[in-house]
Amino acid sequence: MPDNTEKEQQPRRRQARGERRIAQLLQAAAQVFCTTGYTAASTNAIAREAGVSPGTLYQFFPNKEAIAVELGDRLAHEMREAYGEALAPVDPATPLEEAIGSAVDRFMAFNTEHPVFFALMHGPDIPGRMAEAHDQLHTAVTGRIEALLTSLMPAAAPVDVTRTAHVCLGVYKAGLELVLAHEGAERAAYVQETKDVLIRYLEPLVGDRPGRA
C-alpha cells in the first residue's frame, strides 16, 4: 500500500504532466496561428500539430479562443518583464545610439523569438479579451517609452514626450513587421534600418547632451 509521501507526490506528478501537456498545446497553437492566422486555425489543426487527439486538447481548453487567450496572457507577462528592462530610464550621459539600439534589440529579440505574439496582438481578427489586453499593453509600453524619452529629453513638455512616444512606437511596429517578414542578413539589415530611423527622428529632439556621439 502506498505510504503518505507517495500519496502526496501523485497529485504533484499529475499537475506536472498537465503543465507539460498545456505547454505542448500552446507551442503547437503558436505554430498554427503563425502559419494560418487566428481565424483559419482550428482546434483539430492544433491537436494535430501537437500530436494529440482533439479529445486530449479539450481536456485542457474548450475552444481555440481559450488557447489564444492563455498563450497571449503568458507572452504578455513575459513581454512586460522584457520591455520593462529594455525601456528603463537611462543615464543622461548615455549616447542616443546606445540607448535606442539597446531598447530596439531587446524588443526585436522578444518578438522574433515569439512571432505568434505579433500575429495575435496585431491581427485583424483577435478575440475580444485579447484586444482588451492589447490596449492595456499598448498603454503600459507607451508609458515606458515616455519614461525613457524623459531621461533623454528632460526639458521637453509632457505632451511633446507623449506624442514622440507614440511616433516611436508606430515606427517600431512598422519596422517589426518588415523584420518578421525576412530572415538572416536581411532581417538584421531591417533591424538596423529601424534603429537608424528612430535615431534620426530623435536626434533633433534630444539635441546636444553630454555623452552624445
C-alpha positions as CSV (number, residue, x, y, z in Angstrom):
1,M,0.0,0.0,0.0
2,P,1.5,3.4,-0.9
3,D,2.7,5.5,2.0
4,N,1.6,9.1,2.7
5,T,4.7,10.5,0.9
6,E,3.7,8.6,-2.3
7,K,0.1,9.8,-2.0
8,E,1.3,13.4,-1.7
9,Q,3.5,13.1,-4.7
10,Q,0.9,11.7,-7.0
11,P,-1.2,14.9,-7.4
12,R,2.1,16.8,-8.0
13,R,3.1,14.4,-10.7
14,R,-0.4,14.8,-12.3
15,Q,-0.1,18.5,-12.1
16,A,3.4,18.5,-13.7
17,R,2.1,16.2,-16.5
18,G,-0.8,18.6,-17.1
19,E,1.5,21.6,-17.3
20,R,3.7,19.8,-19.8
21,R,0.7,19.0,-21.9
22,I,-0.5,22.6,-21.8
23,A,2.9,23.8,-22.8
24,Q,2.9,21.3,-25.7
25,L,-0.5,22.5,-26.8
26,L,0.4,26.2,-26.6
27,Q,3.6,25.6,-28.6
28,A,1.5,23.8,-31.3
29,A,-1.0,26.6,-31.3
30,A,1.7,29.2,-31.7
31,Q,2.9,27.4,-34.8
32,V,-0.6,27.1,-36.3
33,F,-1.6,30.7,-35.5
34,C,1.6,31.9,-37.2
35,T,1.0,29.7,-40.3
36,T,-2.7,30.2,-40.9
37,G,-3.7,33.2,-38.8
38,Y,-6.2,33.0,-35.9
39,T,-9.5,32.8,-38.0
40,A,-8.4,29.9,-40.2
41,A,-6.9,28.0,-37.3
42,S,-8.9,25.1,-35.8
43,T,-8.6,23.0,-32.6
44,N,-8.2,20.0,-34.9
45,A,-5.2,21.6,-36.6
46,I,-3.7,22.5,-33.2
47,A,-4.2,19.0,-31.8
48,R,-2.6,17.5,-35.0
49,E,0.4,19.8,-34.7
50,A,0.7,18.8,-31.0
51,G,0.5,15.1,-31.9
52,V,-2.6,14.5,-29.6
53,S,-6.2,13.7,-30.2
54,P,-8.8,16.5,-30.2
55,G,-10.3,14.9,-27.1
56,T,-7.0,15.4,-25.3
57,L,-7.0,19.1,-26.3
58,Y,-10.5,19.6,-25.0
59,Q,-9.4,18.3,-21.6
60,F,-7.4,21.5,-21.2
61,F,-9.1,24.1,-23.5
62,P,-12.8,24.3,-24.5
63,N,-12.0,26.1,-27.8
64,K,-9.3,27.9,-29.8
65,E,-10.2,31.3,-28.2
66,A,-9.3,29.9,-24.8
67,I,-6.0,28.7,-26.2
68,A,-5.2,32.0,-27.8
69,V,-6.0,33.9,-24.6
70,E,-3.8,31.7,-22.5
71,L,-1.0,31.9,-25.0
72,G,-1.4,35.7,-25.2
73,D,-1.5,36.1,-21.4
74,R,1.7,34.1,-20.9
75,L,3.5,36.0,-23.6
76,A,2.2,39.4,-22.4
77,H,3.5,38.7,-18.9
78,E,6.9,37.7,-20.3
79,M,6.9,40.8,-22.6
80,R,6.2,43.2,-19.7
81,E,9.3,41.9,-18.0
82,A,11.4,42.1,-21.1
83,Y,10.2,45.5,-22.1
84,G,10.4,46.9,-18.6
85,E,14.2,46.2,-18.7
86,A,14.5,47.5,-22.2
87,L,12.7,50.8,-21.6
88,A,14.1,51.7,-18.2
89,P,15.3,55.4,-18.0
90,V,18.9,55.8,-18.8
91,D,21.8,57.9,-17.5
92,P,21.6,61.3,-19.3
93,A,25.2,60.8,-20.4
94,T,24.2,57.7,-22.4
95,P,24.7,58.2,-26.2
96,L,21.4,58.3,-28.1
97,E,22.6,55.5,-30.4
98,E,23.3,53.2,-27.4
99,A,20.0,53.9,-25.6
100,I,17.9,53.4,-28.7
101,G,20.0,50.5,-30.0
102,S,19.7,48.6,-26.7
103,A,15.9,49.1,-26.5
104,V,15.3,48.1,-30.1
105,D,17.5,45.0,-29.7
106,R,15.5,43.8,-26.7
107,F,12.2,44.5,-28.3
108,M,13.2,42.7,-31.5
109,A,14.7,39.7,-29.7
110,F,11.4,39.1,-27.9
111,N,9.2,39.4,-31.0
112,T,11.5,37.3,-33.2
113,E,11.6,34.6,-30.6
114,H,7.8,34.7,-30.3
115,P,6.4,35.7,-33.7
116,V,2.9,34.5,-32.7
117,F,2.7,37.4,-30.2
118,F,2.7,39.9,-33.1
119,A,0.3,37.7,-35.1
120,L,-2.2,37.5,-32.2
121,M,-1.9,41.0,-30.9
122,H,-1.9,42.9,-34.2
123,G,-4.1,40.6,-36.3
124,P,-7.5,41.9,-37.6
125,D,-9.4,39.0,-36.0
126,I,-8.1,38.6,-32.5
127,P,-10.5,37.6,-29.7
128,G,-12.2,40.4,-27.7
129,R,-10.4,39.7,-24.5
130,M,-7.1,39.8,-26.3
131,A,-8.0,43.1,-27.9
132,E,-8.5,44.5,-24.3
133,A,-5.2,43.0,-23.2
134,H,-3.5,44.6,-26.3
135,D,-4.9,48.0,-25.4
136,Q,-3.6,47.7,-21.8
137,L,-0.2,46.5,-23.0
138,H,-0.1,49.4,-25.5
139,T,-0.7,51.9,-22.7
140,A,1.9,50.3,-20.5
141,V,4.5,50.2,-23.2
142,T,3.8,53.8,-24.2
143,G,4.3,54.8,-20.6
144,R,7.7,53.0,-20.5
145,I,8.8,54.7,-23.7
146,E,7.7,58.1,-22.2
147,A,9.9,57.4,-19.2
148,L,12.9,56.5,-21.4
149,L,12.4,59.6,-23.6
150,T,12.0,61.9,-20.5
151,S,15.5,60.7,-19.4
152,L,16.8,61.6,-22.9
153,M,15.0,64.9,-23.3
154,P,14.2,66.2,-19.8
155,A,13.4,69.7,-20.9
156,A,10.5,68.6,-23.2
157,A,6.9,69.2,-22.2
158,P,4.9,66.1,-21.2
159,V,2.5,66.5,-24.1
160,D,5.5,66.5,-26.5
161,V,7.0,63.4,-24.8
162,T,3.7,61.6,-25.2
163,R,3.5,62.5,-28.9
164,T,7.1,61.4,-29.5
165,A,6.5,58.1,-27.7
166,H,3.5,57.3,-30.0
167,V,5.5,58.1,-33.1
168,C,8.4,55.9,-31.8
169,L,6.1,53.0,-31.1
170,G,4.5,53.4,-34.6
171,V,7.9,53.4,-36.3
172,Y,8.9,50.3,-34.3
173,K,5.8,48.4,-35.2
174,A,6.3,49.1,-38.9
175,G,9.9,48.0,-38.6
176,L,9.0,44.9,-36.7
177,E,6.5,43.8,-39.5
178,L,9.4,44.1,-42.0
179,V,11.8,42.3,-39.7
180,L,9.4,39.3,-39.2
181,A,9.0,39.0,-42.9
182,H,12.7,38.4,-43.5
183,E,15.4,36.1,-42.3
184,G,19.2,36.1,-41.8
185,A,21.2,39.0,-43.1
186,E,18.1,40.8,-44.5
187,R,16.4,40.6,-41.1
188,A,19.5,42.1,-39.4
189,A,19.5,44.8,-42.0
190,Y,15.9,45.7,-41.3
191,V,16.6,45.8,-37.5
192,Q,19.4,48.3,-38.2
193,E,17.2,50.4,-40.5
194,T,14.6,50.6,-37.7
195,K,17.2,51.8,-35.3
196,D,18.5,54.4,-37.8
197,V,15.0,55.8,-38.5
198,L,14.4,56.2,-34.7
199,I,17.8,57.7,-34.0
200,R,17.5,60.2,-36.9
201,Y,13.9,61.1,-35.7
202,L,15.1,61.7,-32.1
203,E,18.4,63.4,-32.8
204,P,17.0,66.9,-33.3
205,L,14.5,66.5,-30.4
206,V,17.1,65.3,-28.0
207,G,19.7,68.0,-29.0
208,D,23.2,68.3,-27.6
209,R,23.7,66.3,-24.5
210,P,26.7,65.1,-22.5
211,G,27.9,61.8,-24.0
212,R,26.2,62.2,-27.3
213,A,28.2,60.6,-30.0
